[in-house]
Amino acid sequence: MNKASITFQVEEKLDFSIPKREEVKKWLIKVAKSEKRKCGKLSYFFCTDRYLHTLNKRFLGHDTYTDIITFDYSNGDEISGEIFISIDRVKENSKKYEQAFNNELMRIMIHGVLHLCGYGDKAADQKKKMRQKENKALELL
């Protein structure tokens, strides 16, 4: 029995909702399983650039905009964490990379899970591996 608990919260200012919530939750669990991990508690917070920028400065010391910040509370093979996603950045990136908004949203959501599974994205080789893992995960959706 999997004790996965996946929640989605949206900043009040945003006119946004998660498409196909239950399907997305099952997908997130499936991707974790494909990485030989179990889902514990995953909390997604969808917010504005401004809110995420504040978190980035406060907790990471980065005075930059970003699309995602992942706080990892994983223990052993069970992934758990808080994943903050800027909907402003997702919109911007979907235009920049000529992707549908929902495709870019799913890519960013799974990016957070992959961080919790131990994948980084600082070095070029890490970015390449992360992108491959994102693409593979998107095929499972």
N, C-alpha and C positions, 0 to 999 in steps of 0.2 A: 504493500500500500504506500503510494507516494504522498507525502505530506506537503506537497507544493501549495504555496499561498502566493498568488500573484494579484497585486492590486494596481489600479490605475487612478491617479488623481490629476485633475486639470486645474491650473491656476484660474481663478475666477474671471480674470480679464479676457481670457481666451475664448473665442468662438470655435471650439474644437471638440471632437469626440473620437474615441478609438473605434475604428471600423471592425466589425466581426470579433468582438472581445473574446468570446469563448474559443473560437478557432485560433486566435492569436495566442491565447494561454496554452492551448494544447501544442501549438507549434513551438513555443518557447521551451516547454518541457521536453519535446521531442529532440530539439537541438541540443539541449543539455545532455540528454541520454546519449546522443550520437558522439558526444565528447566524454562519455563514461562518467558523467556527473548526475547528481540528483538535484532537483530544484527544492530549495527550502523556501524562504520568504523573499520574494522579489517585489519591490515597491517602485513603480514607475511614477515619476512626477513630470508632467508636461507643463512647461512654463515659457515665459518670455525671455528674450535676449537679456533684458535688464536684470531679471532675477538670477539667471544663470551666470551672468557676468559678476554679480555680487558674490555668488558662491565661489566662483573661480578665484576671485581676489582674496576672499576671506580664508578659504581652506587650502588652496593650492598656491597662493601668492602670484597668480598669473593675471595681469591686467589686460586680458584679451577676451574676445568673444569666442565661444566654442559651441558645438552642437550637442555635446554630451559630457556629463561628469558622472563617474561611477564610483560609489563608495562600497567597498568590498567587505562583507562580514562573513565570508565563506568559512566553512570549517571542514577540513578533509575533502571528501568527494561531494559534499553538499554545498551548492552555491547559494548564497544569500547576499542581498545588497540593496542599496537605494540607487536608482538610476534616474538622473535628471536630464531631461531633453528639452532643448529650446525649439519650440515650434517655429519661431521666426527663422532660425538657421535651417531647419528642415525645408521650409518653403524656399528660402534663398538657394540652398544646395540643389533642390529638385530642378530649379530653373537653370542653375549653373551647369549641372551635369545632364540636363535634358532628360530627366526622369519624372514619372508621375509622382505626385506628392506621396501617395500611399506606399509606393515602392521605396522611396527614400526614407520614409518613416520606419518601415519594417527593417531596412538596412541598419538604421541607427539603433533601433530597439535591440536587434540581435548583436550589434557591436558591443553593447553593454554586457550582454550575457557572455560573449566571448572574452571580454575583459575578466569577468568573474571566473571563467574557465582557465584563466592564466595567460591569455594572449595579450601581448603588448602591441604598441603601434608607434613607438618613438623612432626607431631606426628604420631605414629603408627596407631591409629584409623582413622586419616585423610587420611593416605596413603591407607588404606584398602578401605575406602569410595571412594576415587579418582579412584582406580583401578576398583571398581565395576561400577562407572559411565563411565569410559573409555570403559569397556567391553560392557556395554549397548549401548553406542554411536556407537561403531564399528559394532554392529548388525544392526544399521540403515543405514549403508553404503551399 
